[in-house]
Amino acid sequence: MPDERRATALRYLRGESAAPKVVASGRGHLAERILELARAHGVPIREDPALAEALAALDLGEEIPEDLYVAVAEALVWALGLDRRASRAGRGGPGAAGGA
């Protein structure tokens, strides 16, 4: 099914790796489960089909390649902005980003 939903979760901890790593990835039902868990844990979800398609080609545990640095950096900046707005509103925030 070509229009099946995709989701990929990334993790980046400064000092752990040079770039964010893929920690979960899936299509269809598995993508919905990844998104459900992200929502349950307050992880920001960014709808970006082109980025999701590119990240879907990566293996679990793989660092994102340099050609995706800009797109992933934009997603991280977006997520940090959400985090900051939530903190100012008194809700706190998870400090994590995901792309889906």
Secondary structure as UniProt FT lines:
FT   TURN            2..3
FT   STRAND          6..11
FT   TURN            14..16
FT   STRAND          21..27
FT   HELIX           29..40
FT   TURN            41..42
FT   STRAND          45..46
FT   HELIX           49..56
FT   TURN            60..61
FT   HELIX           66..68
FT   HELIX           69..88
FT   TURN            89..90
FT   STRAND          98..99
//
